Amino acid sequence: MKKTCINSPNITPALGPYSHAVRVGDLLFVSGMGPFAKDGSGAVPGTIEEETILTLNNLKTVLEDAGSGLEHVVKTTCFLNNMDHFNAFNEIYAQYFSESGSARSCIEAARLPKDIQVEVEAIALIPEA
C-alpha cells in the first residue's frame, strides 16, 4: 500500500517535521490537532471549551480536506493538560461525536505543545467515492 502525506491548506502549518495526516489505503491517521489559528499565527488561548471547539474544528478541517469527515472517525486519542477539564471537554466533544461514534482514549499530559490545554488525534476511514 502507498503512503500519502496530507497537509491541509486550511489550517496552520504543522509545528514540526510531520504532516497533518497520512493516508494508507482507506485509513487516515490525523496528527494531534490543537487550538491553533488557521492563519498560522499560533495558539489561541482560551477556556477549555473555547480551545476544544477550535481543536475539533481544526480536526474536522483536516478530515474533510483529506476526503473524510467526523462521521468516519473510528478512534480518537485526546490529551488534556488537566483532567479536571474532563467534563467540560466531554460536553463539547459530544457536540462533534455521537456517543457510539468512535472509540476514544483520554489522557492527562503534563504539558502540551505551546502550552495548549487540549490536543486530539484521530484515525478515520476514507469512504469510497
Backbone as a printed PyTorch tensor [residue, N CA C, xyz], in Angstrom:
tensor([[[  0.8320,  -1.1880,   0.0000],
         [  0.0000,   0.0000,   0.0000],
         [  0.8730,   1.2470,   0.0000]],

        [[  0.3680,   2.2490,  -0.6500],
         [  1.0720,   3.5190,  -0.7560],
         [  0.7300,   4.4320,   0.4260]],

        [[  1.7270,   5.1550,   0.8970],
         [  1.5420,   6.1370,   1.9690],
         [  1.5290,   7.5250,   1.3370]],

        [[  0.5030,   8.3250,   1.6750],
         [  0.3910,   9.6810,   1.1530],
         [  0.3040,  10.6660,   2.3040]],

        [[  1.2300,  11.6140,   2.3400],
         [  1.2110,  12.6610,   3.3710],
         [  0.2660,  13.7720,   2.9310]],

        [[ -0.5060,  14.2750,   3.8850],
         [ -1.5060,  15.3040,   3.5930],
         [ -1.2640,  16.5010,   4.4990]],

        [[ -1.1700,  17.6740,   3.8990],
         [ -1.0830,  18.9230,   4.6440],
         [ -2.2110,  19.8300,   4.1770]],

        [[ -3.0890,  20.1500,   5.0900],
         [ -4.2440,  20.9810,   4.7680],
         [ -3.8280,  22.4310,   4.5700]],

        [[ -4.2790,  23.0510,   3.4920],
         [ -4.0000,  24.4750,   3.2990],
         [ -4.9200,  25.3620,   4.1440]],

        [[ -5.8720,  24.7370,   4.8450],
         [ -6.9020,  25.4960,   5.5520],
         [ -6.7010,  25.5830,   7.0600]],

        [[ -5.5630,  25.0920,   7.5600],
         [ -5.2230,  25.2630,   8.9680],
         [ -3.7600,  25.6570,   9.0620]],

        [[ -3.3340,  25.9720,  10.2780],
         [ -1.9490,  26.3890,  10.4840],
         [ -0.9840,  25.2950,  10.0380]],

        [[  0.1690,  25.6410,   9.5050],
         [  1.1550,  24.6250,   9.1280],
         [  1.5640,  23.7910,  10.3430]],

        [[  2.0080,  22.5810,  10.0960],
         [  2.4760,  21.7190,  11.1750],
         [  3.5980,  22.4120,  11.9410]],

        [[  3.6670,  22.1590,  13.2470],
         [  4.6420,  22.8190,  14.1040],
         [  6.0160,  22.1590,  14.0510]],

        [[  6.1320,  21.0710,  13.3280],
         [  7.4040,  20.3570,  13.2570],
         [  7.4900,  19.5430,  11.9800]],

        [[  8.4300,  18.5980,  11.9400],
         [  8.6410,  17.7920,  10.7370],
         [  7.6480,  16.6300,  10.6360]],

        [[  6.3920,  16.9690,  10.4380],
         [  5.3470,  15.9530,  10.2840],
         [  4.2410,  16.5160,   9.4180]],

        [[  3.3500,  15.6360,   8.9910],
         [  2.1990,  16.0270,   8.1660],
         [  0.9630,  16.1480,   9.0340]],

        [[ -0.0110,  16.8940,   8.5590],
         [ -1.2920,  16.9520,   9.2720],
         [ -1.9230,  15.5740,   9.3430]],

        [[ -1.7540,  14.8060,   8.2760],
         [ -2.3330,  13.4640,   8.2340],
         [ -1.5510,  12.6080,   7.2520]],

        [[ -1.7240,  11.3010,   7.4030],
         [ -1.1320,  10.3410,   6.4790],
         [ -2.2260,   9.3550,   6.0780]],

        [[ -2.3470,   9.1550,   4.7680],
         [ -3.3170,   8.1940,   4.2410],
         [ -2.5770,   6.9230,   3.8350]],

        [[ -3.1220,   5.7880,   4.2840],
         [ -2.6360,   4.4760,   3.8690],
         [ -3.8790,   3.6650,   3.5150]],

        [[ -4.0320,   3.3630,   2.2400],
         [ -5.2430,   2.6760,   1.7970],
         [ -6.4560,   3.5350,   2.0820]],

        [[ -7.4460,   2.9460,   2.7680],
         [ -8.6510,   3.7140,   3.0950],
         [ -8.6410,   4.2180,   4.5350]],

        [[ -7.4540,   4.2170,   5.1530],
         [ -7.3160,   4.7410,   6.5100],
         [ -6.5760,   6.0700,   6.4990]],

        [[ -7.0070,   6.9590,   7.3770],
         [ -6.3930,   8.2640,   7.5260],
         [ -5.9550,   8.4060,   8.9820]],

        [[ -4.6900,   8.7070,   9.1780],
         [ -4.1230,   8.9100,  10.5080],
         [ -3.8500,  10.4040,  10.6630]],

        [[ -4.6130,  11.0650,  11.5310],
         [ -4.5120,  12.5140,  11.6940],
         [ -3.6380,  12.8210,  12.9040]],

        [[ -2.6370,  13.6600,  12.7010],
         [ -1.7620,  14.0970,  13.7860],
         [ -2.5650,  14.8570,  14.8390]],

        [[ -1.9660,  15.0390,  15.9880],
         [ -2.6250,  15.7820,  17.0520],
         [ -2.9540,  17.1960,  16.6200]],

        [[ -4.2090,  17.5510,  16.7490],
         [ -4.6830,  18.8990,  16.4340],
         [ -4.8780,  19.6560,  17.7450]],

        [[ -4.6010,  20.9460,  17.6910],
         [ -4.7850,  21.7900,  18.8620],
         [ -5.5020,  23.0700,  18.4840]],

        [[ -5.6400,  23.9750,  19.4420],
         [ -6.3480,  25.2330,  19.2050],
         [ -5.4350,  26.2830,  18.5610]],

        [[ -5.0850,  26.0270,  17.3110],
         [ -4.1960,  26.9290,  16.5890],
         [ -4.9770,  27.7020,  15.5340]],

        [[ -4.6340,  28.9780,  15.3920],
         [ -5.2960,  29.8490,  14.4180],
         [ -5.0400,  29.3310,  13.0080]],

        [[ -6.0480,  29.3900,  12.1780],
         [ -5.9320,  28.9250,  10.7930],
         [ -4.9240,  29.7360,   9.9870]],

        [[ -4.6750,  30.9840,  10.3930],
         [ -3.7570,  31.8370,   9.6380],
         [ -2.2860,  31.6170,   9.9920]],

        [[ -2.0140,  30.6580,  10.8840],
         [ -0.6400,  30.3530,  11.2340],
         [ -0.0460,  31.2370,  12.3110]],

        [[ -0.8640,  32.0700,  12.9540],
         [ -0.3490,  32.9950,  13.9560],
         [ -0.1030,  32.3480,  15.3200]],

        [[ -0.4250,  31.0730,  15.4560],
         [ -0.1030,  30.3580,  16.6890],
         [ -1.3140,  29.9150,  17.4790]],

        [[ -1.0330,  29.4950,  18.7070],
         [ -2.0800,  29.0150,  19.6010],
         [ -3.0290,  30.1510,  19.9570]],

        [[ -4.2920,  29.7870,  20.1350],
         [ -5.3170,  30.7550,  20.5300],
         [ -5.7610,  30.3680,  21.9420]],

        [[ -5.1700,  31.0080,  22.9540],
         [ -5.5320,  30.6560,  24.3280],
         [ -6.9640,  31.0470,  24.6450]],

        [[ -7.5940,  30.2190,  25.4750],
         [ -8.9660,  30.4870,  25.8840],
         [ -9.3680,  29.5220,  26.9680]],

        [[-10.6560,  29.4600,  27.2310],
         [-11.1680,  28.4820,  28.1910],
         [-11.0060,  27.0930,  27.5870]],

        [[-11.1660,  26.0740,  28.3950],
         [-11.0760,  24.7100,  27.8680],
         [-12.1430,  24.4930,  26.7970]],

        [[-13.3160,  25.0880,  26.9820],
         [-14.3810,  24.9470,  25.9870],
         [-13.9720,  25.6040,  24.6610]],

        [[-13.4410,  26.8150,  24.7370],
         [-13.0250,  27.5230,  23.5200],
         [-11.9010,  26.7930,  22.8070]],

        [[-10.9350,  26.3020,  23.5670],
         [ -9.8240,  25.5770,  22.9510],
         [-10.2890,  24.2480,  22.3540]],

        [[-11.2460,  23.5960,  23.0010],
         [-11.7670,  22.3360,  22.4740],
         [-12.5140,  22.5730,  21.1650]],

        [[-13.3200,  23.6060,  21.1000],
         [-14.0520,  23.9230,  19.8680],
         [-13.0790,  24.1750,  18.7210]],

        [[-12.0670,  24.9880,  18.9390],
         [-11.1040,  25.2780,  17.8770],
         [-10.3190,  24.0280,  17.4800]],

        [[ -9.9450,  23.2300,  18.4650],
         [ -9.2310,  21.9810,  18.1910],
         [-10.0670,  21.0500,  17.3240]],

        [[-11.3190,  20.8550,  17.6880],
         [-12.1710,  19.9280,  16.9310],
         [-12.5330,  20.4990,  15.5590]],

        [[-12.6300,  21.8160,  15.4530],
         [-12.8440,  22.4090,  14.1250],
         [-11.6220,  22.1890,  13.2380]],

        [[-10.4150,  22.3000,  13.7970],
         [ -9.2080,  22.0250,  13.0240],
         [ -9.1520,  20.5590,  12.6020]],

        [[ -9.5240,  19.6570,  13.5090],
         [ -9.5780,  18.2340,  13.1670],
         [-10.5660,  18.0020,  12.0310]],

        [[-11.7300,  18.5920,  12.1460],
         [-12.7650,  18.4590,  11.1080],
         [-12.2470,  18.9560,   9.7600]],

        [[-11.5320,  20.0640,   9.7560],
         [-10.9910,  20.6230,   8.5150],
         [-10.0120,  19.6580,   7.8540]],

        [[ -9.0950,  19.1040,   8.6310],
         [ -8.1180,  18.1580,   8.0650],
         [ -8.8330,  16.9260,   7.5230]],

        [[ -9.7720,  16.4010,   8.2750],
         [-10.5240,  15.2310,   7.8160],
         [-11.2120,  15.5160,   6.4830]],

        [[-11.9010,  16.6360,   6.3930],
         [-12.6370,  16.9730,   5.1700],
         [-11.6900,  17.2400,   4.0060]],

        [[-10.5750,  17.9120,   4.2610],
         [ -9.6100,  18.1720,   3.1950],
         [ -8.9980,  16.8760,   2.6640]],

        [[ -8.9930,  15.8380,   3.4890],
         [ -8.4340,  14.5480,   3.0870],
         [ -9.4890,  13.6050,   2.5110]],

        [[-10.7350,  14.0700,   2.4080],
         [-11.7910,  13.2450,   1.8290],
         [-12.5550,  12.4020,   2.8340]],

        [[-12.4720,  12.7530,   4.1060],
         [-13.1720,  12.0100,   5.1520],
         [-14.0940,  12.9760,   5.9000]],

        [[-14.3550,  12.7000,   7.1450],
         [-15.2080,  13.5670,   7.9520],
         [-15.3360,  13.0100,   9.3500]],

        [[-15.8860,  13.7980,  10.2530],
         [-16.0500,  13.3530,  11.6380],
         [-16.8450,  12.0580,  11.7430]],

        [[-17.8100,  11.8890,  10.8580],
         [-18.6500,  10.6880,  10.9060],
         [-17.8840,   9.4270,  10.5360]],

        [[-16.6860,   9.5680,   9.9850],
         [-15.8770,   8.4160,   9.5860],
         [-14.7410,   8.1170,  10.5700]],

        [[-14.6760,   8.8700,  11.6700],
         [-13.6390,   8.6410,  12.6730],
         [-13.9270,   7.3370,  13.4090]],

        [[-12.8960,   6.4920,  13.5240],
         [-13.0500,   5.2320,  14.2460],
         [-12.3680,   5.2610,  15.6060]],

        [[-11.3990,   6.1750,  15.8050],
         [-10.6740,   6.2420,  17.0750],
         [-10.0820,   7.6280,  17.2600]],

        [[-10.2390,   8.1720,  18.4570],
         [ -9.5320,   9.4040,  18.8150],
         [ -8.7020,   9.1470,  20.0660]],

        [[ -7.6280,   9.8800,  20.1630],
         [ -6.8600,   9.9400,  21.3990],
         [ -6.8370,  11.4120,  21.7820]],

        [[ -7.2950,  11.6920,  22.9920],
         [ -7.4520,  13.0610,  23.4600],
         [ -6.4970,  13.3010,  24.6210]],

        [[ -5.8280,  14.4280,  24.5730],
         [ -4.8720,  14.8060,  25.6060],
         [ -5.3540,  16.0880,  26.2570]],

        [[ -5.4670,  16.0590,  27.5780],
         [ -5.8440,  17.2490,  28.3480],
         [ -4.6950,  17.6040,  29.2710]],

        [[ -4.4510,  18.8960,  29.4600],
         [ -3.3810,  19.2880,  30.3710],
         [ -3.8210,  19.1850,  31.8240]],

        [[ -5.1210,  18.9660,  32.0500],
         [ -5.6500,  18.8650,  33.3960],
         [ -6.9320,  18.0430,  33.3400]],

        [[ -6.9410,  16.8970,  34.0030],
         [ -8.1090,  16.0200,  33.9650],
         [ -9.3190,  16.6560,  34.6460]],

        [[ -9.1200,  17.7440,  35.3820],
         [-10.2660,  18.4750,  35.9380],
         [-11.1260,  19.0750,  34.8180]],

        [[-10.5850,  19.1690,  33.6090],
         [-11.3220,  19.6900,  32.4570],
         [-12.1380,  18.6080,  31.7370]],

        [[-12.0880,  17.3790,  32.2400],
         [-12.6970,  16.2440,  31.5470],
         [-14.1800,  16.4670,  31.2350]],

        [[-14.9590,  16.8970,  32.2070],
         [-16.4010,  17.0750,  31.9780],
         [-16.6870,  18.1900,  30.9750]],

        [[-15.9960,  19.3050,  31.0990],
         [-16.1960,  20.4130,  30.1570],
         [-15.7740,  19.9920,  28.7490]],

        [[-14.6610,  19.2710,  28.6530],
         [-14.2120,  18.7510,  27.3580],
         [-15.2700,  17.8240,  26.7670]],

        [[-15.8040,  16.9160,  27.5640],
         [-16.8100,  15.9580,  27.0800],
         [-18.0630,  16.6470,  26.5540]],

        [[-18.4740,  17.7350,  27.1980],
         [-19.6700,  18.4430,  26.7400],
         [-19.4900,  18.9610,  25.3170]],

        [[-18.3230,  19.4960,  25.0100],
         [-18.0490,  19.9810,  23.6590],
         [-17.8340,  18.8090,  22.7130]],

        [[-17.0470,  17.8320,  23.1250],
         [-16.7450,  16.6560,  22.3080],
         [-18.0350,  15.9800,  21.8240]],

        [[-19.0120,  15.8810,  22.7270],
         [-20.2910,  15.2320,  22.3960],
         [-21.0520,  15.9690,  21.3020]],

        [[-20.7910,  17.2550,  21.1050],
         [-21.4410,  18.0100,  20.0420],
         [-20.8560,  17.6510,  18.6670]],

        [[-19.6640,  17.0860,  18.6520],
         [-18.9880,  16.7200,  17.4070],
         [-19.0750,  15.2260,  17.1160]],

        [[-19.1480,  14.4110,  18.1700],
         [-19.1910,  12.9490,  18.0230],
         [-20.3620,  12.3930,  18.8120]],

        [[-21.0960,  11.4710,  18.2090],
         [-22.1740,  10.8170,  18.9460],
         [-21.5600,   9.8450,  19.9440]],

        [[-22.3350,   9.4330,  20.9250],
         [-21.8290,   8.5420,  21.9680],
         [-21.2840,   7.2370,  21.4090]],

        [[-21.8650,   6.7290,  20.3370],
         [-21.4150,   5.4550,  19.7750],
         [-20.6000,   5.6540,  18.5000]],

        [[-20.1460,   6.8830,  18.2780],
         [-19.4830,   7.2080,  17.0230],
         [-18.0860,   6.6880,  16.8320]],

        [[-17.3130,   6.5600,  17.9000],
         [-15.9340,   6.1090,  17.7400],
         [-15.3820,   5.6460,  19.0780]],

        [[-14.2830,   4.9150,  19.0000],
         [-13.5500,   4.5680,  20.2100],
         [-12.7380,   5.7950,  20.6240]],

        [[-12.3760,   5.8660,  21.9220],
         [-11.6520,   7.0460,  22.3820],
         [-10.8300,   6.7290,  23.6180]],

        [[ -9.6820,   7.3420,  23.6900],
         [ -8.8770,   7.3650,  24.9090],
         [ -8.7160,   8.8230,  25.2940]],

        [[ -8.6330,   9.0950,  26.5910],
         [ -8.4040,  10.4590,  27.0610],
         [ -7.3340,  10.3970,  28.1370]],

        [[ -6.2890,  11.1750,  27.9450],
         [ -5.0960,  11.1010,  28.7780],
         [ -4.7480,  12.4870,  29.2900]],

        [[ -4.3380,  12.5700,  30.5530],
         [ -3.8010,  13.8290,  31.0610],
         [ -2.3170,  13.8750,  30.7210]],

        [[ -1.9000,  14.9570,  30.1010],
         [ -0.4990,  15.1560,  29.7350],
         [  0.0550,  16.3010,  30.5730]],

        [[  1.2370,  16.1240,  31.1000],
         [  1.8350,  17.1420,  31.9650],
         [  1.9640,  18.4770,  31.2460]],

        [[  2.2940,  18.4250,  29.9590],
         [  2.4270,  19.6620,  29.1970],
         [  2.2230,  19.3460,  27.7240]],

        [[  1.4910,  20.1950,  27.0380],
         [  1.2350,  20.0420,  25.6090],
         [  1.9750,  21.1340,  24.8520]],

        [[  2.2010,  20.9470,  23.5380],
         [  2.9350,  21.9530,  22.7560],
         [  2.3130,  23.3500,  22.8850]],

        [[  3.1730,  24.3450,  22.9820],
         [  2.7540,  25.7560,  23.0560],
         [  1.8200,  26.0260,  24.2370]],

        [[  1.8630,  25.1540,  25.2440],
         [  1.0570,  25.2840,  26.4690],
         [ -0.4450,  25.3010,  26.2210]],

        [[ -0.8810,  24.5840,  25.1770],
         [ -2.3120,  24.4460,  24.9270],
         [ -2.9200,  23.5310,  25.9930]],

        [[ -4.2410,  23.5570,  26.1160],
         [ -4.9320,  22.7480,  27.1180],
         [ -5.4560,  21.4280,  26.5720]],

        [[ -5.5650,  21.3280,  25.2430],
         [ -6.1770,  20.1410,  24.6490],
         [ -5.5370,  19.8410,  23.3000]],

        [[ -5.4050,  18.5520,  23.0100],
         [ -4.9260,  18.0840,  21.7070],
         [ -5.6900,  16.8060,  21.3800]],

        [[ -6.0850,  16.6460,  20.1250],
         [ -6.8480,  15.4700,  19.7150],
         [ -6.2630,  14.9240,  18.4070]],

        [[ -5.9600,  13.6150,  18.4100],
         [ -5.5370,  12.9430,  17.1850],
         [ -6.6110,  11.9270,  16.8270]],

        [[ -6.6210,  11.4810,  15.5720],
         [ -7.6990,  10.5990,  15.1360],
         [ -7.2450,   9.6260,  14.0590]],

        [[ -7.9840,   8.5340,  13.9800],
         [ -7.8820,   7.5820,  12.8770],
         [ -9.2660,   7.5230,  12.2700]],

        [[ -9.3290,   7.6620,  10.9490],
         [-10.6270,   7.7000,  10.2600],
         [-10.5760,   6.8610,   9.0050]],

        [[-11.7480,   6.4810,   8.5440],
         [-11.8880,   5.8390,   7.2370],
         [-12.0500,   6.9180,   6.1750]],

        [[-11.5710,   6.6280,   4.9960],
         [-11.8480,   7.4780,   3.8440],
         [-12.8270,   6.6990,   2.9880]],

        [[-14.0720,   7.1550,   2.9150],
         [-15.0930,   6.4050,   2.1760],
         [-14.7830,   6.3640,   0.6870]],

        [[-15.2460,   5.3040,   0.0580],
         [-15.0890,   5.2070,  -1.3930],
         [-15.9270,   6.2730,  -2.0670]],

        [[-15.3600,   6.8720,  -3.0840],
         [-16.0730,   7.9530,  -3.8080],
         [-17.2000,   7.4160,  -4.6330]]])
